[in-house]
Amino acid sequence: MATIHQSRNLSVSINRDVKDVYNFASVPENFRRWASGLGKSLKKVNGEWVAETPEGPVKVRFTERNEFGVVDHWVSPKPGLQIYIPMRVISNGSGSELIFTLFRLPDMSDEKFAADAEWVMRDLTSLKNLLESP
């Protein structure tokens, strides 16, 4: 039987056209401007995206650009462990909705899961503020 992990869908409405939001959010180089978990140190090394974290370097793989608003990425904090992070940009009226699915990792405490959700919301809000500023 398959293992199912608890998840939370976190979203933010952005008062910008869906194509504008996708075109910004899908570019790895832009993550440093809003994604505090990866972005501040994200760089390409030998053809792979690598972020420096307090736990050491992590590899990051991004979905290829597409017409569906998919901005999924995978974070590999250590060999053999890959964390899947689904993210979508969809239309919401004349603006956009950015949806991030946070999966609870095995052995993660309630407190850590809640803290991760708060961190994601801070980052999504940073992206919203960045894209809505003149």
N, C-alpha and C positions, 0 to 999 in steps of 0.2 A: 504494500500500500504506500502511496506517495506521502511525503511529509508536507504538511501545510504550515506555513509560518504566519503568525499574526501580522497584520499590516495596518497602516493608516494612510489614507489618501489626504494629502495636504495640498491646498491650492490657494492661489492668489489671483484676483482679477486685476488686469492691467489695462489701463485706458490707452491702448495703442493697437494698431492693426495687427492681426495675427501673423502676417508675413514679416512685419518689422520685429515682433517679439521672437519669432522663430529664427530669423536671420541673425539676430544678436545672440540668443541663448544657445544656438547650435555651434557656435565658434569656440573651440577650446581656449583660444587666447583671451577671450572675453571673461572666462570664469574668474580670473584674478580680480575683476572689478566687482564681483558680487558673491561668489561662492567661497566663504571663508574657510570651509573644510578642505578645499583643494586649491582654490584659485591663487592664493598669494604666492605660491611657489611652483605652480604648474608650468612645466617646460618640456620641450621635446628633446630627448636624449637618445641618440642612436636609433632614430625612427620610432621611438615609443614615448608616450606621454608619461611623465613622472612628477609626482608631487612630494615635497618634503613635509613630513608630519612629525609631531613630537615622538611618535613611535618608530620613526625612520621613514625611508622612501617607500612610496606606494606607486604601483603602475596603474594607469587609468586608460581604458579603451573606450572610445566614443562611437556611437552609431554614425554611419555615413549620412551625409546630408540627404534629405528625402522630401517628398511632397506631402507627407502625412503628419508633420508636426512632431515626429518622434525624436526625442533628444536623450535617449537612453544612454547610460554609461555603466561601465563595470570597473570596480576598484579592487585591486589585488594587493592587500596589505602584506601578504607573505605567500611564498610558494604554496600552491595547493588550495588557497582560499581566494575565492572571487565573489565579491558582493555585487549583486545586480541592482541597479537603480533606474527604474522606469520613470520617464518624465515625458509629458506631452504638452504641446501648445495647441489649444483649440479655440475656435471662434466663440465669442460671448458678445452677442449683439454687434456693435461696431468696434468692440475691443477684443480682448483675449482672456483666456483662463489658462494659467500654467498649473499643471497637476503633477505632483511628485508623490510616488508611492514609496513609503518607508516600510521596509520589512524588519520585523524583530528578529535579531540573530539568535541562534541557540544560546542558552545560558545567559541571556541579557536580562538584567533586573528590570522591574517596573520603572524604577527611578531613572535608569539609563535610557530606556526606551522613550520615556517622557522628555528627558533632557535632549535626546537626539531630535525629537519632533520639534521642540522649541528652537533648536539650532537651525533646522531646516526652514522653519517659518521665518526666522530672522534673515536668512539668506534670500528666501523668496521675496520678502519685503524689501530687501536691499535692491534686488533686481527690479522690482516694481518701481521703487523710488527713482532709480537710475533711468529707467525707460520713460517714466512720466515727467521727468524734469525737463525744462525747456533747454 
